[in-house]
Amino acid sequence: MLKETTVYVRKGEKLAEVFKRRGYEEVPPNCIINKTIPGLGLTHCELMSGRNSIIIEPNIAVIKGKSEKYKDVFGVYDGVSSQEIADYLSGPLPAVKKVLITPDNFFRIKGIMEELLINMYENFFLLLDECEKDFPVYEMREDFFLFHNRSFVSSTPVIQSDPLMKEYGFYILNIIPDYEYKHNLNLITTNNIAETLSAQILAMDGPVCIFCHSVETIDSLLCDIPVLRNEACVFQDGETLMQLSQDDSQTNPSYVSSLGAYNLFTSHYYLAVDIELPTPPHVIMVSDLFGSKPSFIDPKTEALQIAGRFRNGISSMTHISNIDAEISYCTPKQARAWLKNAGRIYAGWLRKKDTMLHEGAREILREAIRHSSYARFVDKAGNLNPLSVTKFIDAETVKGLYTNTKLLQEAYAGTDHFNVSHTREVHIFSDKDRFVLNRKLTQEGRNRLLLTRFEQLEVLRKARSSKAQTRYRHLINQMLSTPSDSFLYECFIEHGSNFIRNSGYKENVMRKKINNLLATE
């Protein structure tokens, strides 16, 4: 275990003030800085320091935003040439160099400095900002420890578990507020996230910001919620979301300074991006377990980070999630047992490969080794990577929270940063029903599904209350996305279910029958 020290921050205080009060002139070296709460200005503190710095940020949006905000800061991203980087590093001005990069550009910067005969290990402070889940690039791990002065910003045990941290004398610097720092959070568990989200956003005044890990889930929500499909802005970084929007103007891959009424953010916007808005927005997080790529939001890290993105505060915070008691996940004990047993087989394969006399046999084993599920846990030398192990156990633990509402509530309560209230919503159609309708079906297959849905909604259609009628109209409008859908609905209302079934669910047959009926009148 690493040694820990605690620094308390007062309300409204920035880290530059905190550090000075504790005798630090700059961001202290050789520590894992656990900020606890976002928005304390740690990156600002380093950018304003009097030393050369390389700051590794989690995404391009952060780099572009800070490059625009701070004078003499050089941001590296797509389109910035190696010559431009070299000119900045070798030029007389600014006297103090501040380079912002994503993890992927670390070795590019390293190569340019080597060509310029700059010893970056001695002459630059390295800060890895917002490292929530892992070393950004495991291959740069050895380089990180070669820097004479370096630090992490991270609040998770993944980084802390690396044995080299203790070997190089790292310690954990906890930045703790000396005041109550809590967000009110409405946790809504539901069997249909699209229906719940739709009702929530239509009831909210002011801008709404929706965060979701999965691009596929965002695509699904845009398809299923008309107001999002027609009015939402999609903010993304490093992911292609062009198919989700009507035109290019709806996507914005950079610094966020203005919003539409409804805004969808991919996971790259969870960390480090400053969102400075005059009107505090409503923040909604979405976890979808039944999509093509299930997505889970970690209450301990990501939820707090999302709230912290908004420098001028938020109006409300909501987490909408479905729950799946049948999710496949491992407890920490089960995960370690799996790793132990898989590692034994993996090691046996390695030994056997070296004894094989025939190249064909060796090639088959090499393929099995390279593509095995255990390969992600070892480095190039075949040694177990402790960071990958801890990351795996952490991810499995988060998945387990979504098997039971109580576990998810307890996880939020355990952070000490949320006052959680919970509601449960049950809709006529579930997420599984929704995804079935969104599959690529033949028109006849889609007509079969739609007819079943129309019949299920008959109770609402025949109800006398205005609330039931409004609900009915909403659900019908959600389903009718094409002219063929609308025609089928008209046939159902005018001629009934048997008319559609007796027509074999075929639109051309139904149209022919209707024309014949009209001709005989």
PyMOL commands that set and color helices and strands:
alter all, ss='L'
color gray80, all
select helices_A, chain A and resi 15-21+42-47+60-69+82-90+103-115+120-123+138-146+157-160+163-167+193-202+215-224+226-231+242-244+248-250+267-270+302-308+332-355+359-371+375-377+386-401+405-415+431-438+443-456+458-462+466-479+483-495+497-502+507-520
alter helices_A, ss='H'
color red, helices_A
select strands_A, chain A and resi 4-9+31-34+53-56+73-75+98-101+125-128+150-153+171-177+183-190+208-212+233-235+251-252+262-265+282-287+316-321+418-425
alter strands_A, ss='S'
color yellow, strands_A
deselect
rebuild
show_as cartoon
